Amino acid sequence: MIRFTVTTLWILAAGALYAQSESSWGLSVEEAVIKALQNNRELRVQQLVPVIAGAFEKIERGVYDPELYASFEHIEEIASETSRSTGGQFSVEGDDVEAELGLRQRLPFGTELEASVASTRSISNRAPEQQQARYGLSITQQLLRGFGTTVNLASLRQAKLDTLASQYELAGFTQALVAEVETAYWNFVAATEAIAVFEQSLELAQSQLDEIESRIEVGSLSKNQAAAARAELALQQQSLIDAQSERSQRLYELMRRIYPDLPVEQVLPLQATSLPDIDSSLQADRQAHIQLALQARPEIEEAQLRLQREQLETVVTRNGRLPQLELFINLGHSGYADSFRQSFRENDGDNHDYTVGFEFSQVLGQRAARARDRIAQAQTEQAEQALANLRSLVRYDVLLALNELERAQKQVSASAVTRSYNAQSLAAEEDRFEVGSGTSLDVARAQRDLVQSRIAEIQARVAYLIAKVELYRADGSLLERRGIRLGGEGD
């Protein structure tokens, strides 16, 4: 299982990279991958997803941060009151000041704590000035709904899972990008080598045409023999034009992934320095690759985390169906005097107050709570089914990748044999043409077969390399095999 800390992407490439001068525009497949990880815009966007998820995790943690609060009130009152003894009215002027400073905090157990110190000054034309100082402690404990760390920490745990899932999502995106870059690189290599084949074939066709025309001039061949050679030369010119266009297209596809801001005039001189050398002796263990995929694929890790998140949601919704019952305790100790300082000094007396009680509430019918719980259960079941389906798809991906690798592996050997025999056939047709028992058309056909077999051999070798990349992507080991690690600052 891959472990992540923070979302900064550190690239640790295993093995030595080819040291190429930027001015020469030589590019190896290793350098192409590194450049893509450094410059790809889509990857930069994806790297921000874990940052955002981590911020939401901090928000959930902040729910349990202590809170400092303060309040101040100044009240002036001028009123008329009626004396109960005489029945006469008299004027009352009052001036009250209340100030309070406190600290409150929620705890994961479903507890709310609040400690405060308050001072009240009351002045009236009917009574002497009075100062009150009060120390208070309030405790509120949920006994049913909202009780315990299981439900109260569910949101925080869900945020943690979201953060980790986003990092696995980043890993999956990075792996797909590496596979795309390597595939684009080898397609570019194949297109480049195809041009070399067609250029050589074009030179050979021109040489054969020149030889035939020379022999026609001296009368050893009829003029009709030149038609097949000229047609072959035109055909090779057409093939070369298509190959050059194909190379440009493959080059642009590669550049889009690794150099998105590269000026167009600097794209054309690029040369691939890695060659499609292969080891066709690779023996793949189907079961081992499938087991590796089920353990290492980022998509499966992410899906498992999403399932855990939905399971936590059912904990919250089940708890939400319980009645609300809370126990509250308020304790206070007061001091009274005619001055602010003295009121605090008098706090060691017997003036105290306390309140203890319960508060109960329950929504009758609970239709909303039951509906939320049902939704959470259904979403959990969806996540379970999605995970099972994903595991099945992963097995299928690995089997397809292994099948393609086996096909490409066999095609490498078969195409090499075909090319060898076609080369022998061309040599034989040229010998027959030299002694007059063959025609230029037979030579052209043999040459065409050789060109096609050489192109097929190149494509088979590149297909084998791409199939290996796809297999490593399918079993989730591509990043590890390329020495790329997602980690954190201090990791």
N, C-alpha and C positions, 0 to 999 in steps of 0.2 A: 504494500500500500504506500503510495507516495505521500510524503508529509510536507506540509507547507507551513510557513510562518507568516510573512507578510507578502504583499503582492508585487514587490519589485522583481523584475525578471532579470536573473543573472544567467549569463550564457557561459558555461564552462565546457569548452570544446576539448574532447579527449583526442590525443595524438597531435602530431605536428601538422600545421596548415602550410600550404604552399605559399612561399613568400613571393608575391608578384608585384611588380611596379604598377601603380595606378595608371601611369602614362601609357603602358603597353596594353592595357585593358585585357590582360590575361586573367581568366577567372576559372578557378577549380570548383568542383561541386561543393566542397566544404566551405569555401569562401562565399559561394552563392547563398548557402543556408545562413551563414553568419550575417551577411549583408541584409537578407530578408528579415531576420529577427531584429536587426537594428533599424531598418528603414521602413518596414511595411506599415502603412497607415492603419489598416484594419486591425493589426495586432496592437498598435498603440491605443486604439479605441477599446479593444477588448481588455487591455490591462487596467482600464479604469473601473471595470465592473467590480472586481474584488475590493477596490478602494471604496467604492460607494457602499458595498455590502458591509465592509468593516466599519464604516461610519454609522450605519444603522445598528450594528452591534453595540457601539459605544453609547448610542442613544438609549438602548435598552438597559445598559449598565447604569446610566445616569438616573434611572428611576429611583435607585436606592442610594443616591448621593444625599448627604445631609443638607438641609436648607436653613439658612439663617434668615430670619424675618424681623421686621421692626414696624411698629405703628405709633402714630402720634395723633391725638385728637384734642382740639380746643373747643369747648362748648360754652357759649354765653346765653343766658336766659333772663328775660324780664317778663314777669307774669304777675297776675293778681290771684290771690287766694282768699278764701272765706274762712274766718275763724270759727271753729266748731263750738267754742264756748260762748263767744259774744255775738256771732253772726255777722260781724263787721268784716269788711274787705280790707286787705292790706297788700302792699306791693312787695314782691320778692325779686331780688336780683341775685343771680348766681353766676359763678365763673368756675368752670371745671376744666381741668387738664388731665388727660390720660396718656400715658406712654408705656409701651411694652416692647421688650426685646426677647427673642426666643430662638430656639433651635429645634427643628423637627426632622424626623427621618422615618422612612418606611423600611421595614425589614422583610426579608423573603419568607418569614414565617406567617405573614399576614398580620403583622403587628405595626402599629403606628405609635411612635413616641414623640412627645413634645415637652420640652422644658422651657420655662419662661420666667422672666422677672418683670414685674409691672409696678408702676407708681401712679397714684391718683391724687390730685390736689383738688379740694373742693372749698370754695369761698362763697359765702352768702351773707347778705345784710341781716339775715335772721338767725345765723348760727356762726360760731367761731370757725376759723380756718382749720381744716383737717387734712392731714397727709396720710396716705395709706401705701405701704410697700408690701408686695405679695410675691412670694416664690411659688411657682406652680409646676406640677408634673402631671401629664395626662398620658394614659395608656389605653389604647383601643386594640382589642384582639378579635380577629374574625374566628369564629368557631365552626362554621360550616362552609359557605361559599367563600372562596379566597383563603382557605386555611392551608398552611403547609408550603414547603419549598417546591413540591412537585408541580403545583399549578402556578405558583407565583414566579418561578424561574423558567417557566415554559417559554415565554416570549424571548428571554435572553438566550436560552438554549436554541430556539428556532433561529435567532439572529446569527448565532455561532455556526449553525448548520448552513445557513444561507451564505455566510462568508466562505466556509470551506467548499461548499458546492460551486460557488463562483470561481474559486481557484481551480477546481477540477475542470470546470468549463473552459477556463483559460488554457489549461493543459491540453484539453482536447482540441481547442482551436489551434494552439501552437503546433501540435502534432500534425494536424491536417495541413497547416501552412508548410511545414517542413516537407511533407510528402508531395505537395503541389510543386514546391520549388525544385525538388530533386527530379520529379517527373518532367517538369518543363525543361530542366537542364539537359536531361538525357534525350529528350525529343529534339532539342536544339543540336546536340552532338550528332544524332542520327541524320538530321537534315544537312548538317555540315559535311559529314562523311559521304552522304549521297551525292553532293555536288562534286566532290573529288572523283567519285566513280564515273559520273556523267562526263566530267571534263576529260578524264582519261579515255573514256569510250568515244568521245567526240574527236579527240586527237587520233585515235586508232581508225575511226571511220574516215577521217580526212586523209590519213596516210594510205588507207586502202584505196580510196577514190583516186588519189594521185598516182598510185601504182597502176591501177586499172587504166587510167587515161594514158599513162606512158606506154602501156602495152598495146593500147588501141592505136596509138600514133605509129608504132612500129609494125602494126598489122597482125600482132599475135592474138588479139582478141577482137571480137565484133563490138560495134558501138552499143549494142543492146545490153552488154554486160555492165555498162556504166549506170544504167537506170536504177538497179537495185542498190548500188553503192551510194548514189545521190539520195535515194529515198531514205537509206539508213542514216546518212549524215543529217538530213533534215529532221528525221525522227529524234536523233540524239540532241539536236539543237532545241527542239521542242521540250524534251525531257529536262534539259539543263535549265531552260527558262522556268519551268514549273518548280524544279528543285530550288532554284534561287529564290523564287517567291515563297516557297514553303519555309526556307531557312529564315527569311525576313519575318514571316509570321511567327515562327517559333522564337525568334529573338525578341520580338516585341512582347510576347507572352511572358518570357523570362524576365525581361526588364521591368515589366509592370509590377512584378512581385518583389524585386530586389532593389531597383533604382527608380522609384516612382517620380522623382524630380529630375532625372537625368535629361539634359538637353538632347534633342534628336540627333544632332550632328556628332555626338559622342557615342551613340549606340552602335553604329555600323562597324567600327574597328574591333569589336569584342571578339576574343578568341577563347574557346573552351580549352583548358589545359588538362582536364581529366579525360581519360580514355575509357571506353566501355569494356574494360578487362573484367572477365568474370571467372568465377570458380564454379563450374557446372557440376561439381561433385557434392553439392549440398544435399544432405538427406534430411527431409523435414518429418518430424514426428507429429502427426495430426493431433493426437490426444494432448501432447505437451503444449502445443500452440493454443489449443482450445482452453485448456486450464489456465494458461498464462493470460489469455484474453479476458476470461471471466474474473481474474484477479486484478489485472493491470489497466484495463480499458477505463479511461477517465469518465466515459459516459455512464458506465455501470456504477462507479463510485459516486458520481453525482446523483444518479437515480436512487441509490440506497440512502443517501443523505436526504433527498426530497421525501422519501418514504418515512424516514424517522421524523421529519418535520411534521408531516401529516398526522403521524401517530401522537405527537405532542399536542397537536390541535384538538384531537379527540379528548385528551386529558382536560384541556381547558373547557371544552363545551360540556363534558359530563359534569364538571364541577359547577358550571354555570347553571345547571338545573337544580342545584341545591338551594334551599332557603337561605336568606341572609340572616345570620345571628351573630351579633357582636357584643362583646363584653367591654364596658368602658369603666375606667377608674380615673377620677380627677382628684388630685391631692393639692392642697394649698396651705401656706403658712403666711400670716399677715402680721404686720406691725402698724400701729396707729400712733400719730403724734401731730404736733402743730407745726412741724418743720420737716423738710425733705430728709435731711440727714438723720434726724432723730427717729423718723418712721422706720428706717432700716435698723437702727440700733435696738428698737423695741421688738424686733422680730424674734427674739428668744423667749417671748411670752407664750401664753396658751392659746392665742388666737389662731385657729386653724379651721379648715373646711375640707370636706371630702364628699365625693359623689361616686356611688357605685351603682351600676345598673346594666340591663340588657336591652338590646333593641332587635326586634324581629321584623322581617318583611318577606313576603312571598307573593309572586305574581300568580294569580289563579289561572289555571289552564296551561300555562307555560308553553304556549304555542311557539313563540319566537325562540325560546331556549331549546325546545325539542327540535325545531327546524334547523337551528345552527348545529346541533349535535348530529342530526341526520346527515347534513351536508358534510361535516367533518368525517363521519364514518364512510360516506360514499367516496369522498376524495382519497381517503386512505386506501380503500379497495381499488380505486383507479390506479393509485401509485403502485400498489402491489402487482396489479395486472400489467402495468406498463413496464415494471422491472422484469417480470417474467418474460414478457414479449421481447424486451431489449436483450436479455440473455440469449433467447432463441435466435434473434437477428445477428448477434455477435458470433455465435457458433456458425451460422450460415455464412457470414462474411469471411471467417477464417477458412472454412471449407472452400469457398469460391477462390480465395486468394491462393490457397495451397494447390488447387486444381490448375489455376493459371500459371503458377510457378512450375509445376510439373510439365505442363504443356510447353512453356517457354524453354525449359531445360532440355526437353527432347528436340525442340525445333532448332536449338543452337547446334546440336550435333548433326541433325538431318540437313540443315541448310549449308553447313560446312561441306558435307559430303556432296550435296547437289552442286555447289559452286565448283568443287574440285573436278567433278565429272564434266561439267559444262566447259571448264577451261580446257580439259582434254579434248572435248568435242570440237571446240573452236580451233585448237591446234591441228586436229585431224582434217577439218574442212579447209584450213589454209594450205595444208600439204596437198590435199586433193586439187585445190584450185591452182597451186603452183605447177602440178604435173598435167593439168588440163582435164582431169576427170571430174572436177567439181565446178560449180558456178559461183558467181559473186553473190547470188541470192542465197545460196546455202551458207556462205560465209557470214552474210548479214544476219541470217536467222540464228546461227550459232552465237554470233557476237551479242545479239539481243538477248538470247537465253542466258548468257554469261552475266550480262549487266543486271538482268532481273534477279538472278541468283545471288549476285554480290549485294544488291540492295536488300534482298530477303535475309541474307546473313546478318547484315548490319541491324536490320529491324528486329531480328530474333535476339541478338545480343542485348540490344537496348530494352526489348520487351522483357527479357529475363531480369535485368537490373530494376526495371519499374515494378515487375511482379514481386521482387524481394522487398522493395519499399512498401508496396501495398500490403504484403504479408505482415511486415513489422508494424504497420499502422493498424492492421486488423487485430493483431494480438496485443497491441498497446505498448510495445517495447521500442518503438522507433526513437523516441527522445533519449532513452537510456543508451541505446546502441550508438547514437550519434554524440553521446557525451554532453547532452543538454539537460540542465537541471533547473527546475523552478524552485526558488528558495527565497530567503529573506535576508535582510541586512544583518548581520550577525550570525547567519546560518553557517 
